Amino acid sequence: MPELSKFSLKLRFSGKDIEENGLDLYDGATSFYGFSQALQIAVHAYMTGEVVSRATAMKGAEMYFGAPRRGSVLFDIITVIEQYPATSALGGAVFYDFMKTAFSKAAGYLGTKPETPAVQKLSIDETFFDHLAETLEGSLQRAHRAIDHGVNQVTLERPRSKLVVFNQSTSEWVNTRDENPNVEEFTGSITRYNSISGNGRAFVRELQRVLPFRPGAAFPDNKRGLLTWSLHGNTVSGEKELRFWASKIESAKGDPKRLVLADCAYRNQNP
C-alpha cells in the first residue's frame, strides 16, 4: 500500500452578483472545469517534476470536491497523492508553496517568489515554471469565464489563508493574443536555457526586460549551440549578445509574455 499525503484547497467565488443571485450555472461550471484541469496539471508537475498538457494524464493522485457550503459558493478540494520520488518526504508547506508559485506565475504575478527550500531549488531553473505556466494557460482561460461574466474574483486558498487571487487583471494576462505572425528582430542575451526542453529566458534589449522563450518548429537545430554560448557568456561576464528573429506572444492588453524563436545569430553576423 503506497504512503499517501492529503492536502486541502478551496476555490471561493465572490462578488456582489454572487451575493445577490449565486453563481451563473454555465459560466460557473466552465470556470470550475478550467480550474480542475489546471489543478490536475499542476499536481502532476508537483508529483513527478514533469509538465504535461493533458489533465487526464495524472496517475498516483486523486482530487475530489466536497459539497458546496451553504450561503456561499465555496468548494473544498481534497488532493490525495502517492509518495512519488519527486515529492518524497515533502510536507504540506511545500505542496502549497508549489501551487502558489505555479498559479501565480501562470496568472501574471511575476514577482512571486517561492518560500520553501524545495520549491526555491526547483525555481532556480526558471524554465520549469515558465513551461508549466504556458501549459496551464488554456485551462486558466476557461477558468476565468465566470470572472469575464460578472464574478469579481475567485481565490485559490489553503486552510486559513489565500494562495492566489484571480480577477479581471489576471484574465487579461491569461487570455493571450494569437502569436504575432510577423517575425521581429531583437538583440539580447540568454539568461537561462534548458537544453532538454529547449525553453529558456533572454534579456531583450529592445524591451528592457527578461522574457521566456521557446524555439519555434522551424528553429534550426544547429543554432541551439549559440543559445548555450550566450548563456555561458552571461555566466562568465564574457561576450554574450545575440540577434534574435522571433514572434511575440502578448497578453490581452498587449504586455509581452514570451518569444517564439525563428532564428538567431552572433550579433555581428547575418543568420
N, C-alpha and C positions, 0 to 999 in steps of 0.2 A: 504493500500500500504506500504510494508516494506521500511524502510530507506535504501538507497543504498550508498555504498562507491565505488569510482572509482580510480584505480591505473594504471599507465603506466609502462611497462617494455620494454626492447629491447633485441633482440638477434642479435649480429653482428658477421658474419663470415668474417675472414680476413686472408691475406697471399698473397704471390706472385702469386700462381696459381689462386687465386680468382681474382686478378687484371688483369691477362692476359686472363683467359678463363671463368671466372664466377664459379659458384658452380656446381659440378657434380650432375646431376639430381637424381640418385638413392641414392648416399651417402648423399646428402643434404636432401632429403626427409626422409630418415631413421633417420638422426640426428634430424631433426625438429620434427618428430613423437616422438622420445625419450624425447626430451625436453618438448614437450607438455604433455606427460604422467607425467613426473617428476613435472612440474609446477602445474598440477591439484592436484596431491597427496599432494604437499606442501601447496597449497592454502586451501585444505580441512583441513589439520592439523592446519593451522593458524586460520581458522574459528571456528573449533569445539574442538581443543585440542585432536583429535582422529587421530591415524595413521592407514590408510587403504592401502591395496596393489593394489586396482583397481582404475584407474583414472576415470572410469565411475561412481564411487560412489559419486562424488561431486554433492551436491544439494545446492541451495541457492546462487549460484555464476555462472557466465558465463565468458568465456575467448574467445577473438577474436584476430585475427591478421590483421593489416592493410595492405595496398598494399605495396609491396617492394619498397624501394627508388630507383630512377633511379641512376645508376652509382655505386651502392654498393649493397651488399647482407645484408640488414638490415631490420629486421622485427619488426614492432611495435606490441606489445601485450597489449591488454586492458583487465583488470580484473574488473568486476563489482560484488560486494559482498553485500549480505543482512547483516544487523546487527544481528549477532548471539551473544548469551551470552558470548562466549569465546572472542569475539572481540568487545564487546560493548564499544563505545566511544574511540576506538583506531584509531589513525590517520595514515597518510602516513609514518611517520618516523618508526612506529612500524612494519608496513607491510614490508617495505624494509629491516629493520633490521632482521626480521624473515626470509625473503627469503635469505639474505646474510648468516646468521648463518646456516640455514638448508643446503644450497647448498655448502657452504664452508666445512662444516664437511663431507658431502657426497663425496666431491671431494678430501679430504685428507688435506685440510688446517686446521689442528687440533689446531693451535694456535689462530684461530679467536675467538674473544670474542664479545658477544652482547653489543650494545651501549645504548639501551633504557631500562629503568627500567622494563617495562613489559616483554621483552624478557629475560632480566637478571633473573627475578623471575622464568620464565619458565625453564631456563637452570640450575637453582640450582639442580634440579633433572636431572642430565646429561643423564639419561637413555632415556628420551623422544627424544632428538635429536640423540642419538645413534640408537634408534629404527627407527626413521624417515630416518636416513642416510642409514641403511641397506635396508629399503623398497624402497628407491629411486635408489638403485644400478642397478637393471635390466634396468630401464628406461635410466639411465645415460650411461650404456654400449652402448645402441642403439644410444644415443645422441652423442657419441664420434665417430661414424662411419666416419663422414667427416674428423675429425682430424686424424684418423687412415689411411686415404687415401688422404693425401696431404694438407689439410687445416691447417694452422699454429695454429690458435686459434679461439675460439668462446667466446665472452664475453656476460654475462648477465648484463644488465645495467638498471639503473633508469634514469629519466631525468637528464642530465648533469653530470652523474658520473657512474663509473663502480661498480658493486657489486661483481662479481666472474669472474675469467678468467679460461677457460678450455683449456688445451693444452695436449701435449704428456705425461707430468708428471701426470696430473690428469687422463688420460686414463689408465696409468699403475696402478693407485690406484683403480679405479672403476672396472677394469677388474680383478676380484679376481680369484685365482686358485680354483679348486674344493676343498671342505672340505677334509682335510687330513684324510684318514680312520684310521690312526694309532692314538690310544689314548696315550697321553703322560702324565707323572706325573709332577706336578708343586707344588710349595708351595707359599703361599701368604695370603693376607687378603682382605676382602670385603671393598670397599670404598663407594660404592653406591649400593642400592638394592631396586627395586620396587616389592613389594610383589604381586601386581596385575598382572603385565605383566611377572614377573619372570626375567626381564632383569636387569643387574647390571654392575658394574665396579669392577675390582680387581687389586690390585698391585701384580704383578707376580715377585717373587724374581729372578727366573732364567733369566728372560728377562729384569729385572730392569726397568719396565715401568708399567703404568696403562693401562689395556685393557678392552674394553667392553666384556661382556659375556651374554650368554643366556643358559638356561638348554636345553639339547637335549631331544628327545622324550622319551628316556629310563631313564632320570634322576629320581631317587626315590623321590616321594613326601615327604616322611618322613625326607629327608635330607635338605629340604628348611629351617628348623629351624636353621641349622648350619650356613647358609648364614646370617641369621638375627643375630645370636650370634656373628659372626665375625665382622659384621658391628657395633654392639653395643660396642665390644671391641675396635674398631678403634675410636669410638666416645669418650669413657671414658679413653683412653690410657691404656686399660687392655689387657688381653690375647686375641689374635685375629687370630693367624696363623692357616691356614687350609692346608690340602693336597688336590689338585685337580687332577682329571683324566679328561682330556679334549682333544678335537681335535682342531687344529689351522686352522683358515682361513687366508690366506695370499693374499697380492696384487700380481699383475703380476710379480713384481720384487722381491718378497719374503719378504716384510715387514709384520709382524704380524698385523692383523686388529681386530680380535675378537676370543674368545674361545667359543666352544660349550661344555658345561659340561656333562660328563657322570656320574660322582660320586664325592663325597667329603667326608672327614673325619677330625676329630681333628688331629693335626699334629703328635701326638704320637700314633695314633691308625690306624689300618687297616680298610678298608671300610667294 
